Amino acid sequence: MQQSLATSVAAPPEPAPDIVFACVHCATSFVVDAAAAGVMLQCQNCQQPTTVPLANDAQPAGNNAVIISDLQQQLKENDSQRTEITGYINQLSIQLHRWHLRLNSLNERQQKLQSQLTTARSDAAH
Ligand SMILES: [Zn+2]
């Protein structure tokens, strides 16, 4: 009993040749069973109806659409990383600007204190 259960889990039934196609609205790629050829489906990404192409003539276009979809996905990830890094740079730029302002005010204070010290010394000498 347990033996046969383990076997069926380890070897799931492989379906017939699938159709790879991309949504005509958002270019998200999907893989569907060959039985779904020509069927109108709702895109899981943009929720719009898109038609599954027939397997034969759609295969090259389908592969191309997968490449396009993959590239778009990589662009999207790249873009979100760019946004993240830009955010870090902006934060650190603001911090750097604050440190510069702080250093400037410390420099001004240093000059003022030194000038007061010089005055006090010359007063003491008299
Ligand atoms: Zn879509």
Residues whose N, C-alpha, C, O or C-beta is under 5 A from the ligand:
A	BS01	ZN	C23 H25 C26 C43 N45 C46 Q47
